[in-house]
């Protein structure tokens, strides 16, 4: 079973940047697509970004497209989420997840079978 640990969250002012990391306990993590989701207060968890196993294809939610960048280093079993131009509405708990597919990026929670515990990102206005 893959264990995922997120890090890099914190408090940042609007317009600032943060980079989240997600480290996996198993090398098999690099064999599957991966994604980031977030849950804002009072809202359901939503898809943010995803990346295929080889990193060649990425996909983003409209709300973060152009501001966030997902990447991965398979040698380190780690996926990253670079977040720029942060807005107060980006405040949420951010989760990384390992997909059940290798070559496609799903937007639904059911497309992912392993989850981290989340890291809090707070953007002040």
Buried (B, 14 or more C-beta within 10 A) or exposed (E): EBBBBBEBBEEBEEEBEBEBBBBBEBEEBBEBBBBBBBBBEEEEBBBBBBBBBEBEEBBBBEBBEEBBBBBBEBEEBBBBBBBBEBBEEBBBBBBBBBBBBEEBBBEEBEBBBBBBEBBEBBBEE
